[in-house]
Amino acid sequence: MSRGEAIFAKKWPDIFECACNKRTKMNLARYLAISYLRHPNTRRMIDNINTATRDLISKIVPHQKTIDIRVKDKSLTLDVDHVRQKTEDTDTNIQEGFLRVMRSSAQDLANTLFNRKWGILFSSEPIFATADCPFVLWRGSSSCRTFGIGTAGTQLSFPLSPRKLLLIDDDFTYDGMLYPLKSVGNLNTGIIKAAERFVFSATQDVIGTQSPSLYAGPAAGLAYGEACSVRTTRRKQ
């Protein structure tokens, strides 16, 4: 299996160059969504949600059997004992919650990624670093107090190889095209800052001058040129 994955990895950056094909783009969006959701951060998020829910339940009057939740024009009635049981601090509950999030959120997240503009930035030098948490969300030009992956104006970066990077950015003129890199900006600093334990790069120079303590900035700060034809920009990965 590992040998097969090693062979496939050599072709991986080129597959993203085909994102101008809608079917391919959706399949890639599903891959990105699943990769994002299966990260250990999601398990920790579920654990935090369960803890907050248990704290809320503990404040309910003992004889109260149900709670009503209302959000705008929608309402939901929950059984208190059932909620208490499903949010207990056990591996089974965390795993079940993780799987529920995966099933319910993967396609929704993929649709959000698919509907935004993608660009593949390429460099003649192995300038891009990556990490064990490579999918980085940037505020970009969004002025919203809180923002997420689907917020207009935000940027998302995902390194594909030392010389190629996927950038999701509403400011791209064309979707699914290649753009020559002019400046790497804050990108590698942001990737280092988002890392859990490991950072990877083709050369020490890429991360040698970066520091996890530096503020990554509100945007990736990447500068790039005009869109190029995919067929004329094939190069060494």
VENZIFEN-V41417 format. One record per helix or strand of 3 or more residues. SS is the DSSP state (a for helix, b for strand). FROM is the first residue (numbers start at 0). LEN is the number of residues. If there is no record, write none. Layout:
SS,FROM,LEN
SS,FROM,LEN
This chain:
a,1,15
a,21,16
a,39,19
b,65,6
b,73,6
a,79,7
a,90,24
b,117,5
b,135,3
b,154,7
b,163,6
b,176,7
a,186,8
a,203,5
b,222,6
a,229,3
